């Protein structure tokens, strides 16, 4: 007998919220790992750029998006209708607070959208994200995209 609902993402919202995120991620059949060799701006960097001039913020955002697009091309990232994201920020030291580091996530996700990995960055397309931070020799960001890739 075929189950009526084969994929937790197909559940009506009122029921889908009852399924723990870890179950959804475990049932995802594919993942893509993208390594972006960039130090994402922290919240202080973003605020300071915004205060300087709107074009400074745009320049900063465009640079990160471009780096994400290049990393997507190198990884030959497929398209996803929806996904779960696991983002690991690698910094040279522990001098920044994790909540400050995570502000750069907006630029990373916008880069995934501009490359076409995701159609949009709304609730329908990003089911969850978890963030991690580590110390390493070179600053970079590792994005793991978990979901079912489109085979169009």
SENUVEX-116023 format. One line per field, with one value per residue (C-alpha): x, y, z; residue in three letters; chain. Coordinates in Angstrom, 3 decimals, padded with zeros to 6 digits, always signed. Each point is the difference from the previous one (the first is absolute). Example, Ala and Ser with C-alpha at 12.3 -4.5 7.8 and 13.67 -1.06 7.14 Angstrom:
<tikes>
c1	(+012.300_+001.370)
c2	(-004.500_+003.440)
c3	(+007.800_-000.660)
residu	(ALA_SER)
chaine	(A_A)
</tikes>
This chain:
<tikes>
c1	(+000.000_+001.379_+000.005_-002.226_+002.840_+003.472_+001.906_-000.318_+000.269_-003.335_-001.899_-002.408_+001.728_-002.050_+001.429_+003.432_+000.923_-000.358_+002.811_+003.390_+002.515_+002.477_-002.516_-000.473_+003.745_+000.554_-002.590_+001.570_+001.612_+002.727_+002.405_+002.492_+002.988_+001.212_+003.221_+000.176_+003.541_-001.108_-000.307_-003.626_-000.562_-001.187_-002.825_+002.368_+001.481_-003.471_-001.155_+003.161_-000.278_-003.646_+000.845_+002.759_-002.123_-002.634_+002.385_+002.525_-002.612_-000.909_+003.660_+000.515_-003.140_+000.853_+003.526_-001.260_-002.772_+002.533_+002.262_-002.969_-000.914_+003.557_+000.018_-003.365_+001.413_+003.096_-002.152_-002.385_-002.834_-003.403_-003.276_-002.235_-003.647_+000.552_+002.809_+001.543_+003.268_+002.947_+002.383_+003.444_+001.944_+003.742_+001.891_+003.644_-000.752_-002.791_-000.140_-003.415_-003.210_-001.882_-003.164_+002.063_+001.584_-003.384_-001.189_+001.813_-002.410_-002.317_+002.683_+000.741_-003.628_-000.490_+002.960_-001.682_-003.122_+001.851_+001.845_-003.269_+000.589_-003.210_-002.917_-000.398_+001.051_-003.471_-001.567_-001.150_+003.551_+002.145_-001.381_+002.687_+003.558_+002.507_+003.186_+003.356_+003.273_+003.547_+003.536_+002.198_+003.010_-001.954_-003.381_-002.680_-003.576_-001.188_-003.639_-001.649_-003.275_-002.248_-003.096_-001.172_+001.636_-002.088_+000.854_-001.462)
c2	(+000.000_+003.400_+002.580_+003.012_+002.346_-001.119_+003.192_+002.029_+003.176_-000.933_+000.184_+002.843_+002.683_-000.729_-003.544_+000.653_+002.124_-003.110_-001.865_+000.654_+001.674_-002.855_-002.452_+002.192_+000.339_-003.750_-000.716_+002.358_-002.030_+002.315_+002.657_+002.390_+001.515_+003.412_+001.478_+003.774_+001.360_+003.258_+001.621_+001.048_+003.417_+000.009_+002.167_+002.839_+000.002_+000.143_+002.829_+002.028_-000.408_+001.040_+003.113_+001.000_-000.060_-002.309_-000.894_-001.431_-002.453_-000.924_-000.494_-002.280_-002.003_-000.307_-001.266_-002.769_-000.986_-000.230_-002.237_-002.274_-000.150_-001.013_-002.661_-001.325_-000.228_-001.842_-002.440_-000.387_+000.663_-001.271_+001.859_-000.652_+000.947_-000.057_-000.968_-000.001_+001.884_-000.812_+002.963_-000.214_+003.237_-000.454_+002.893_+000.523_+000.601_+000.122_+003.768_+000.401_-001.065_-002.728_+002.102_+002.758_-002.404_-001.395_+003.343_-000.784_-002.880_+002.358_+000.611_-003.732_-000.948_+002.843_-001.423_-003.419_+001.662_+002.169_-003.063_-001.919_-002.700_+001.208_+001.783_+002.387_+000.428_-000.187_-002.494_-002.223_-000.580_+000.085_-002.512_+000.480_+001.001_-000.875_+001.908_-001.042_+001.839_-001.300_+001.319_-000.758_+001.271_+001.756_+001.697_-001.679_-001.188_-003.523_-000.269_-003.406_+000.002_-002.914_-000.857_-001.554_+001.520_+000.783_-002.285_+002.289)
c3	(+000.000_-000.993_+002.794_-000.595_+000.873_-000.998_+000.758_+003.239_-002.087_-001.621_+003.296_+000.645_+002.081_+003.114_+000.071_-001.458_+003.015_+002.200_-001.749_+001.606_-002.282_+000.434_-001.490_-003.057_-000.536_+000.445_-002.679_-002.523_-002.729_-001.240_+001.123_-001.518_+001.766_-001.079_+001.343_-000.251_+000.582_+001.581_+003.403_+000.210_+001.525_+003.589_+001.271_+000.939_-003.513_-001.539_+002.286_-000.597_-003.772_+000.116_+002.003_-002.410_-003.147_-001.459_-002.817_+002.496_+001.245_-003.588_-000.926_+003.009_-000.795_-003.707_+000.766_+002.286_-002.423_-002.815_+002.103_+000.748_-003.701_-000.930_+002.736_-001.283_-003.530_+001.227_+002.008_-002.962_+002.445_-001.134_+000.427_+002.989_+000.520_+003.744_+002.312_+003.439_+000.401_+002.258_+000.027_+001.590_+000.413_+000.319_+001.568_+000.891_+003.702_+002.567_+000.408_-001.659_+001.694_-001.883_-000.272_-001.601_-002.505_-001.103_-001.389_-003.267_-000.636_-001.917_-002.630_-000.296_-000.531_-002.474_-001.928_-000.149_-001.377_-002.528_-001.332_-000.265_+002.617_+001.692_-001.661_+002.955_+003.622_+001.539_+002.392_-002.829_-001.250_+003.139_+002.466_+002.647_+000.582_+002.677_+000.486_+001.372_+000.513_+000.196_+000.108_-003.005_-001.909_-002.752_+000.333_-002.081_+000.106_-000.678_-001.053_-000.031_-001.929_+000.934_-001.997_-003.210_-003.038_-003.062_-002.867_-002.660)
residu	(UNK_UNK_UNK_UNK_UNK_UNK_UNK_UNK_UNK_UNK_UNK_UNK_UNK_UNK_UNK_UNK_UNK_UNK_UNK_UNK_UNK_UNK_UNK_UNK_UNK_UNK_UNK_UNK_UNK_UNK_UNK_UNK_UNK_UNK_UNK_UNK_UNK_UNK_UNK_UNK_UNK_UNK_UNK_UNK_UNK_UNK_UNK_UNK_UNK_UNK_UNK_UNK_UNK_UNK_UNK_UNK_UNK_UNK_UNK_UNK_UNK_UNK_UNK_UNK_UNK_UNK_UNK_UNK_UNK_UNK_UNK_UNK_UNK_UNK_UNK_UNK_UNK_UNK_UNK_UNK_UNK_UNK_UNK_UNK_UNK_UNK_UNK_UNK_UNK_UNK_UNK_UNK_UNK_UNK_UNK_UNK_UNK_UNK_UNK_UNK_UNK_UNK_UNK_UNK_UNK_UNK_UNK_UNK_UNK_UNK_UNK_UNK_UNK_UNK_UNK_UNK_UNK_UNK_UNK_UNK_UNK_UNK_UNK_UNK_UNK_UNK_UNK_UNK_UNK_UNK_UNK_UNK_UNK_UNK_UNK_UNK_UNK_UNK_UNK_UNK_UNK_UNK_UNK_UNK_UNK_UNK_UNK_UNK_UNK_UNK_UNK_UNK)
chaine	(A_A_A_A_A_A_A_A_A_A_A_A_A_A_A_A_A_A_A_A_A_A_A_A_A_A_A_A_A_A_A_A_A_A_A_A_A_A_A_A_A_A_A_A_A_A_A_A_A_A_A_A_A_A_A_A_A_A_A_A_A_A_A_A_A_A_A_A_A_A_A_A_A_A_A_A_A_A_A_A_A_A_A_A_A_A_A_A_A_A_A_A_A_A_A_A_A_A_A_A_A_A_A_A_A_A_A_A_A_A_A_A_A_A_A_A_A_A_A_A_A_A_A_A_A_A_A_A_A_A_A_A_A_A_A_A_A_A_A_A_A_A_A_A_A_A_A_A_A_A_A_A)
</tikes>
